[in-house]
């Protein structure tokens, strides 16, 4: 397929990925509360029902648990369904079908059946998403053998990993961050896949390795820019696939830099950042020249008020501060200053809510 | 092997009755053999025996086409066997051998035989109900005329997924029959601590707009009759059906023995249900109506005994899965 350089938003890239998957394979089915609604799931499913019909792009009862099981049965019996959740928090009602059924189905029946199903979940942030519309529990899913878990950061990877997830014969948890939907990037036209597994080198550098997940890759790149002004050359790795996890890029980077900061979109305790640091400790201990640092949520639920959420969410400045620490540089109080006019509870100046 | 009838309607009444009796007897003989061998400590997994509940499986599966689908829960031996699941693969699976239906990765609580249309059983109560609903959904989407049976116990109707599945199946008129064996206990918890006395289980399904019936789960002909009507209904696009079949498990919830002595149910209740033995009573009825041939039945039981002995011998001879295969089948490859 020829690719014409052109820019799409992340949301447009997801929509295009869906359209291509639906077009290429009549077994593909989109299910989810609000999938065909006029707002089109943050623009990611706009008009797909008009294009592909009401029996392939479907709304559903408010029954995340039951419908997850229904999608497993559909996948076992000839369809390739994608179940869409507007917030990850709703998918938690379905931990049995996802973790206890889907993840084990191929294994526990001795490989007799394949389970091509995608559970798509969106992480909310800011604008009062509060305790129950913002949980970043990707580490829960990444903990489970039998699942694949991806968290694309760029529009290119969003489309390519979405198509790869739909074409995969295993259950895939596909996690988007709400604050990525408006991001623009180059997206090839037509069909392509980004393989599930390899990490992405988002920025090459030599002094420190910043490993980041999903939206935090953007903050990490901003941090790297700030650090470069102080003569610090940061490498940024985008862990777009949590399971399987690409250790090679991480370890080769650490052998070069000897220093590690991990920026996650979630909590630190028993989280993905801890997993990255464990891998570094087990497999690149001799290369480490300083104790690694984590930049994660503080150990409390997500608050709602803008004043509290501004305090809660780590941002580029926190990553910069962590990098200074692992490089044994003096702290800089300016790192955490908020530039005039920036509103921390909005993904971009154009955002006006409601969610 | 007892296969599903190719054309249930074409069988004569006597042929059907003999088929039902033989299906029940075979299930019981298999379950009793499991109970007898369990003390050898070679079946190293929980077993939930279906003794006393054979009529539901026999009656339901005799009303199915061979290509119809079924799923079940923790007490699934009878469902698997009645649907035509391979006995040798089932016993080997309970023995944890590589020749088992899950290559030793499942055990008694994870039976599967895709060739027989038995798509799987899992022990998390209610979890196969939405999956079976999804099988029926896919058949509807792909315009196949199969029916799916979700076998469940009455406790599974207390799970949210039962209601979510029933609502969705009703909404889309899916070709599924929910077969609920009400054996009055969830492990040791009786109905009165779990469900209101003034509401029958089948009324839950009726509340979802599903055609629902209650029947004698120990009468294989009554079950078969209900199920024939149910499959006609579901297959013709008129939507799902729910059948509540009253029955009783004789042995302990889990394991080979009896557990009346531990005090969760009364001996008198147990004895009353023993008096409603689906096999003895049906055999008696057939004797009364002159449909029972003692010689043929004895020959059948001999054949089944031989088949069972061979299945156990094969399982005991079969190798365990090699340790080197531990990581096989975590993910499927293209």
Boltz contact constraints between the chains, C-beta under 6 A:
constraints:
  - contact:
      token1: [A, 61]
      token2: [B, 167]
      max_distance: 6.0
  - contact:
      token1: [A, 61]
      token2: [B, 168]
      max_distance: 6.0
  - contact:
      token1: [A, 63]
      token2: [B, 164]
      max_distance: 6.0
  - contact:
      token1: [A, 65]
      token2: [B, 160]
      max_distance: 6.0
  - contact:
      token1: [A, 65]
      token2: [B, 161]
      max_distance: 6.0
  - contact:
      token1: [A, 66]
      token2: [B, 130]
      max_distance: 6.0
  - contact:
      token1: [A, 66]
      token2: [B, 161]
      max_distance: 6.0
  - contact:
      token1: [A, 66]
      token2: [B, 164]
      max_distance: 6.0
  - contact:
      token1: [A, 66]
      token2: [B, 165]
      max_distance: 6.0
  - contact:
      token1: [A, 69]
      token2: [B, 130]
      max_distance: 6.0
  - contact:
      token1: [A, 69]
      token2: [B, 131]
      max_distance: 6.0
  - contact:
      token1: [A, 69]
      token2: [B, 161]
      max_distance: 6.0
  - contact:
      token1: [A, 70]
      token2: [B, 130]
      max_distance: 6.0
  - contact:
      token1: [A, 70]
      token2: [B, 133]
      max_distance: 6.0
  - contact:
      token1: [A, 70]
      token2: [B, 134]
      max_distance: 6.0
  - contact:
      token1: [A, 70]
      token2: [B, 137]
      max_distance: 6.0
  - contact:
      token1: [A, 72]
      token2: [B, 131]
      max_distance: 6.0
  - contact:
      token1: [A, 72]
      token2: [B, 134]
      max_distance: 6.0
  - contact:
      token1: [A, 73]
      token2: [B, 131]
      max_distance: 6.0
  - contact:
      token1: [A, 73]
      token2: [B, 134]
      max_distance: 6.0
  - contact:
      token1: [A, 73]
      token2: [B, 135]
      max_distance: 6.0
  - contact:
      token1: [A, 74]
      token2: [B, 134]
      max_distance: 6.0
  - contact:
      token1: [A, 74]
      token2: [B, 137]
      max_distance: 6.0
  - contact:
      token1: [A, 74]
      token2: [B, 138]
      max_distance: 6.0
  - contact:
      token1: [A, 77]
      token2: [B, 135]
      max_distance: 6.0
  - contact:
      token1: [A, 77]
      token2: [B, 138]
      max_distance: 6.0
  - contact:
      token1: [A, 78]
      token2: [B, 138]
      max_distance: 6.0
  - contact:
      token1: [A, 78]
      token2: [B, 142]
      max_distance: 6.0
  - contact:
      token1: [A, 79]
      token2: [B, 138]
      max_distance: 6.0
  - contact:
      token1: [A, 96]
      token2: [B, 127]
      max_distance: 6.0
  - contact:
      token1: [A, 100]
      token2: [B, 124]
      max_distance: 6.0
  - contact:
      token1: [A, 101]
      token2: [B, 127]
      max_distance: 6.0
  - contact:
      token1: [A, 106]
      token2: [B, 329]
      max_distance: 6.0
  - contact:
      token1: [A, 106]
      token2: [B, 332]
      max_distance: 6.0
  - contact:
      token1: [A, 107]
      token2: [B, 105]
      max_distance: 6.0
  - contact:
      token1: [A, 107]
      token2: [B, 329]
      max_distance: 6.0
  - contact:
      token1: [A, 107]
      token2: [B, 330]
      max_distance: 6.0
  - contact:
      token1: [A, 108]
      token2: [B, 105]
      max_distance: 6.0
  - contact:
      token1: [A, 108]
      token2: [B, 106]
      max_distance: 6.0
  - contact:
      token1: [A, 108]
      token2: [B, 110]
      max_distance: 6.0
  - contact:
      token1: [A, 109]
      token2: [B, 102]
      max_distance: 6.0
  - contact:
      token1: [A, 109]
      token2: [B, 112]
      max_distance: 6.0
  - contact:
      token1: [A, 110]
      token2: [B, 102]
      max_distance: 6.0
  - contact:
      token1: [A, 110]
      token2: [B, 103]
      max_distance: 6.0
  - contact:
      token1: [A, 110]
      token2: [B, 105]
      max_distance: 6.0
  - contact:
      token1: [A, 111]
      token2: [B, 329]
      max_distance: 6.0
  - contact:
      token1: [A, 112]
      token2: [B, 112]
      max_distance: 6.0
  - contact:
      token1: [A, 112]
      token2: [B, 114]
      max_distance: 6.0
  - contact:
      token1: [A, 114]
      token2: [B, 332]
      max_distance: 6.0
  - contact:
      token1: [A, 145]
      token2: [B, 330]
      max_distance: 6.0
  - contact:
      token1: [A, 146]
      token2: [B, 330]
      max_distance: 6.0
  - contact:
      token1: [A, 169]
      token2: [B, 332]
      max_distance: 6.0
  - contact:
      token1: [A, 170]
      token2: [B, 331]
      max_distance: 6.0
  - contact:
      token1: [A, 170]
      token2: [B, 332]
      max_distance: 6.0
